[in-house]
Amino acid sequence: MSFPWPLGIITQKIRKYRAGNKDSAFSGQAPFLPDLCSVTSLAALVLMGELLALVLVLALDGLREFSWQRLGLISLVVQWVILPSAALLCRLRPSLAKMSHKLAGGLSFIAVLSVLILVMAVQRYLRALLLQTSFDSWGFAGDCLLGAICAGVVLRYAYLQQQLYNQQQAELGARIEALQSRIRPHFLFNSMNSLASLIAVDPDRAERLVEDLCVLFRASLADPKLVPLAQEVTLAQRYLEIEALRLGERLQQRWQIGEGLDSVQLPSMLLQPLLENAVLHGVAQLRAGGEIAVQLSLEEGMLNIAIENPLPQVGAAPTRAGNGMATENIRQRLSAYYGDRFKFTAGRELGRYRVLLRLPLSPRAVDPQEIAIATNSNKAIEVME
């Protein structure tokens, strides 16, 4: 698998990939209520209904005279209220997201109350019909009042849970976006110097450099999302082409891309910071330069990424000191997308610096109950040990 795309069409290729790639995690209206159509939410609602029925039976009969028959009847009525209400709120969820919170809350309560009154009326009517008694209006009113109180409590809990979800997801999106947008200023300055020197001697190459810089910074400032591996590889190769304008033949690159990676997606701007470290702390500090080797492959259902670059001899004074910003940045972004399901190791091996990444093929959904939001880190760890 290879990507032999001509230098001049990089912008069109990346635009083609971007056009069909939408980020569902951070776009659209913030929901007012959780997704009550999901299996997890339905299971939670059914369990809450059964617990409510159990509480009502214990309150009426006590533990000594506990009636399983009464529990079954009350459970049936409670579930007949819960399940249609959940289905109705699920259908109304897109519309509720567009309303103010007060209006959405009132409409939600009215929808549940309507289902509750209908079910309680049918239950009281059937009971009166079977027992050959008159319709108990006071009993019906008491049942509706009790159900309305319980419905209000449950809706309030669901609302607060969803707002916490929205807040945590927004914080996570902002954190990932801030981490993604960090491109070192020295790279921009060096690129501008290269551009200035090329304008007079090679205008066509200068024009391509401007195009590649635009693509790189557009990707850096774009919304955080998952992108096709081909797009990320192309972007990384263009970054190395930009650096090659400054380093010339001192910078060599070798790519080994395995088969079956066409449908793989990974966080955007993941390879570029690692390659920037390889250039800044490795090849650029060697008078003879060196080769950066990148290997991508599938193994046991995981995406393996290996990046190697030469290092100065042990004891040689580095021209630039690392502070671990890039590696810490990447760890936090991967933690946001994959939790603890990824592996990231980096270190010196036989005079070369080697970075290994193992990523699941399917990043998990952004769920605040599962994702520990990346926090600011003040660690000062050398990138090149």
C-alpha positions in Angstrom: 0.0 0.0 0.0 1.5 3.3 -1.0 0.4 6.9 -1.7 2.4 8.1 -4.7 0.5 11.4 -5.1 2.1 14.2 -7.0 3.2 17.2 -4.9 0.9 19.6 -6.8 -2.3 17.9 -5.9 -1.9 17.6 -2.2 -4.6 20.3 -1.5 -7.2 18.6 -3.7 -6.6 15.2 -2.2 -6.9 16.4 1.4 -10.0 18.4 0.5 -11.5 15.3 -1.0 -11.0 13.4 2.2 -12.2 16.2 4.4 -15.4 16.7 2.4 -16.7 13.2 3.3 -15.5 13.2 6.9 -17.8 14.6 9.6 -17.2 14.6 13.3 -20.3 13.4 15.1 -18.8 13.8 18.5 -18.5 17.5 18.6 -21.0 18.8 16.1 -24.7 19.6 16.2 -27.1 20.8 18.9 -26.4 19.8 22.5 -29.1 17.3 23.5 -31.6 18.2 26.3 -32.1 14.6 27.5 -30.1 11.4 27.2 -30.8 9.0 24.3 -33.6 7.0 25.8 -33.7 4.7 22.8 -30.3 3.1 23.6 -30.2 -0.3 25.2 -28.4 1.0 28.3 -30.9 3.8 28.9 -33.9 1.4 28.5 -32.4 -1.1 30.8 -31.8 1.6 33.4 -35.4 2.8 33.1 -36.8 -0.7 33.4 -34.7 -1.3 36.5 -35.8 2.0 38.0 -39.4 1.1 37.3 -39.1 -2.2 39.0 -37.5 -0.6 42.0 -40.3 1.9 42.2 -42.9 -0.9 42.0 -41.0 -2.7 44.8 -41.0 0.4 47.0 -44.8 0.9 46.5 -45.6 -2.7 47.4 -43.5 -2.5 50.5 -45.1 0.8 51.5 -48.6 -0.7 51.0 -48.2 -4.3 52.4 -45.0 -4.2 54.4 -42.5 -7.1 54.3 -44.5 -9.5 56.4 -47.5 -9.5 54.0 -45.5 -8.9 50.8 -47.6 -9.8 47.8 -45.9 -10.9 44.6 -49.2 -10.6 42.8 -49.5 -6.9 43.7 -45.8 -6.4 42.7 -46.6 -7.9 39.3 -49.6 -5.7 38.7 -47.9 -2.5 39.8 -44.8 -3.4 37.7 -47.0 -3.9 34.7 -48.6 -0.5 35.1 -45.3 1.2 35.8 -43.6 -0.3 32.7 -46.6 0.7 30.6 -45.9 4.3 31.6 -42.1 4.1 31.3 -41.7 2.5 27.9 -44.2 4.6 25.9 -42.8 7.7 27.6 -39.3 6.8 26.6 -40.3 6.1 23.0 -42.1 9.5 22.9 -39.2 11.4 24.4 -36.8 9.6 22.0 -38.8 10.9 19.0 -38.9 14.4 20.5 -35.2 14.5 21.4 -34.1 16.3 18.2 -36.8 19.0 18.6 -36.1 19.4 22.3 -32.5 20.2 21.6 -33.5 23.2 19.6 -35.7 24.7 22.3 -34.9 26.7 25.4 -34.4 24.5 28.5 -37.6 25.8 30.2 -39.7 25.0 27.1 -38.1 21.7 26.5 -38.5 20.7 30.2 -42.2 21.7 30.2 -42.9 19.8 26.9 -41.1 16.7 28.2 -43.1 16.7 31.4 -46.4 17.2 29.5 -45.5 14.3 27.2 -44.8 12.0 30.1 -47.8 13.2 32.1 -50.1 12.6 29.1 -48.9 9.0 28.9 -49.3 8.6 32.6 -52.9 9.9 32.7 -53.9 7.7 29.8 -52.4 4.5 31.4 -53.8 5.3 34.8 -57.3 6.0 33.3 -57.3 2.7 31.4 -56.0 0.9 34.5 -58.7 2.3 36.8 -61.4 1.7 34.2 -60.5 -1.9 33.7 -60.3 -2.4 37.5 -63.8 -0.9 37.9 -65.1 -3.0 35.1 -63.7 -6.3 36.4 -64.8 -5.6 40.0 -68.2 -4.3 39.0 -67.6 -1.0 40.9 -67.7 2.6 40.1 -64.7 4.5 38.7 -62.6 5.7 41.7 -61.9 9.4 40.8 -59.9 10.1 44.0 -57.8 7.0 43.5 -57.2 8.0 39.9 -56.2 11.5 41.0 -53.9 10.1 43.7 -52.2 7.7 41.3 -51.7 10.6 38.8 -50.2 12.9 41.4 -47.8 10.2 42.7 -46.8 9.4 39.1 -46.3 13.0 38.2 -44.0 13.5 41.2 -41.9 10.5 40.2 -41.8 11.5 36.6 -40.6 15.0 37.6 -37.8 13.6 39.7 -36.7 11.2 36.9 -36.8 13.9 34.2 -34.8 16.2 36.4 -32.2 13.6 37.0 -32.0 12.8 33.3 -31.7 16.5 32.5 -28.8 17.0 34.9 -27.1 13.9 33.7 -27.3 15.1 30.1 -26.1 18.6 30.9 -23.1 17.1 32.8 -22.4 15.0 29.7 -22.6 18.1 27.4 -20.3 20.1 29.7 -17.7 17.4 29.9 -17.8 16.7 26.2 -17.4 20.4 25.4 -14.4 20.6 27.8 -13.0 17.5 26.2 -13.4 18.9 22.7 -11.8 22.2 23.7 -8.9 20.4 25.3 -8.3 18.2 22.2 -8.5 21.2 20.0 -6.0 23.2 22.1 -3.6 20.2 22.1 -4.0 19.7 18.3 -3.3 23.3 17.4 0.2 23.5 18.9 2.7 23.9 16.1 6.1 25.2 17.2 6.8 28.8 16.1 10.3 27.8 14.9 8.8 25.6 12.2 6.9 28.5 10.8 9.9 30.8 11.0 12.1 28.3 9.2 9.5 27.7 6.5 9.1 31.5 5.9 12.9 31.8 5.5 12.9 28.9 3.0 10.0 30.5 1.2 11.9 33.8 1.0 14.9 32.1 -0.5 12.9 30.2 -3.1 10.9 33.1 -4.4 13.7 34.4 -6.6 15.4 31.2 -7.6 12.4 28.7 -7.9 9.0 30.4 -8.0 7.1 27.1 -8.8 8.6 25.4 -5.8 7.9 28.4 -3.6 4.3 28.2 -4.7 4.0 24.5 -3.8 5.6 25.3 -0.4 2.9 27.9 0.2 0.2 25.4 -0.7 1.6 22.7 1.6 1.9 25.2 4.4 -1.7 26.2 3.9 -2.8 22.6 4.1 -0.7 21.9 7.2 -2.0 24.8 9.1 -5.6 24.2 7.9 -5.3 20.7 9.4 -3.8 22.1 12.6 -6.6 24.6 13.1 -9.5 22.3 11.9 -12.0 20.8 14.3 -10.5 17.8 16.2 -11.7 14.6 14.6 -10.7 11.2 13.2 -9.3 11.2 9.7 -8.4 8.5 7.2 -4.9 7.1 7.5 -4.1 8.1 3.9 -4.8 11.7 4.7 -2.7 11.7 7.8 0.2 10.0 6.0 0.0 12.5 3.1 0.0 15.4 5.6 3.0 14.0 7.4 4.9 13.5 4.1 4.2 17.0 3.1 5.6 18.2 6.4 8.8 16.3 5.8 9.0 17.8 2.3 8.8 21.3 3.8 11.6 20.4 6.3 13.7 18.9 3.4 13.8 22.4 1.8 15.9 23.5 4.8 17.9 20.3 5.4 18.3 19.2 1.8 19.8 15.7 1.3 20.5 15.5 5.0 16.9 14.5 5.6 15.9 11.1 4.2 12.6 9.3 4.7 11.4 5.8 4.3 7.8 4.7 4.6 6.6 1.1 5.0 2.8 0.9 4.9 1.1 -2.5 5.2 -2.0 -3.8 3.5 -5.5 -3.5 4.8 -5.2 0.1 6.2 -7.5 1.8 3.7 -10.4 2.0 6.2 -8.4 2.8 9.3 -8.9 6.1 11.0 -6.9 7.9 13.6 -6.8 11.3 15.4 -5.8 14.1 13.1 -2.3 15.7 13.4 -1.0 12.6 15.2 2.1 11.8 13.1 3.3 15.4 12.4 4.4 16.2 16.0 6.3 12.9 16.2 8.0 13.5 12.9 8.8 17.1 14.0 10.5 15.6 17.1 12.5 13.3 14.9 13.7 16.1 12.7 14.3 18.7 15.5 16.1 16.4 18.0 17.5 13.9 15.6 18.3 14.6 11.9 18.8 18.4 12.3 21.5 17.8 15.0 23.6 15.5 12.8 26.0 17.1 10.4 25.5 14.1 8.0 21.8 14.0 8.6 20.0 10.7 8.6 16.9 8.7 7.7 13.5 8.8 9.4 11.8 5.4 9.1 8.0 5.2 9.5 6.3 1.8 9.6 2.5 1.3 9.7 0.9 -2.2 10.0 -2.0 -4.2 11.4 -1.4 -6.8 14.0 -3.9 -8.6 16.2 -6.6 -6.0 15.4 -4.4 -3.1 16.4 -2.8 -0.4 14.3 1.0 -0.4 14.9 3.0 2.8 14.2 6.8 2.8 14.6 8.9 5.9 14.0 12.7 5.8 14.2 15.3 8.5 13.7 19.1 8.7 14.3 20.4 10.5 17.4 23.6 12.4 18.2 26.2 10.5 20.2 25.6 10.1 23.9 27.2 13.1 25.7 27.0 15.4 22.7 25.5 18.8 23.6 22.1 19.2 21.9 21.5 22.3 20.0 17.9 22.4 21.2 16.5 21.2 24.5 13.3 19.2 24.6 10.6 19.8 27.2 8.3 16.8 26.4 5.5 19.0 25.1 4.9 16.9 22.0 4.9 13.5 23.7 2.8 14.7 26.6 0.4 16.3 24.1 0.0 13.1 22.2 -0.5 11.0 25.3 -3.3 13.3 26.4 -5.0 13.3 23.0 -4.8 9.5 22.8 -6.1 9.1 26.3 -9.1 11.3 25.3 -9.8 9.1 22.2 -8.9 5.6 23.4 -8.9 5.7 27.2 -6.4 3.1 28.4 -6.7 0.9 25.3 -3.6 2.4 23.6 0.1 1.8 24.1 2.7 4.6 23.6 6.4 4.0 24.3 9.4 6.1 23.3 13.1 5.8 24.0 16.7 5.3 22.8 17.6 2.0 21.2 21.1 1.4 19.7 21.8 5.0 18.9 18.4 5.6 17.4 15.2 7.0 18.9 12.2 4.8 18.5 8.5 5.6 19.1 6.0 2.8 19.1 2.2 3.3 19.0 -0.5 0.6 19.3 -4.0 1.9 18.7 -7.4 0.2 18.5 -9.0 0.2 15.1 -12.2 1.7 16.5 -11.8 4.6 19.0 -14.5 4.6 21.6 -17.4 7.1 21.6 -16.8 10.2 23.6 -18.5 9.3 26.9 -17.7 11.4 30.0 -18.5 8.4 32.2 -15.7 6.5 30.5 -13.2 9.2 29.4 -11.0 10.9 32.0 -10.7 14.3 30.5 -7.1 15.2 29.8 -5.8 17.6 32.4 -3.1 20.3 32.2 0.4 18.8 32.8 3.4 20.7 34.0 5.8 17.8 33.6 9.2 18.6 32.2 10.3 15.4 30.5 13.0 15.4 27.9 11.7 14.1 24.6 15.1 12.7 23.7 16.5 10.9 26.7 
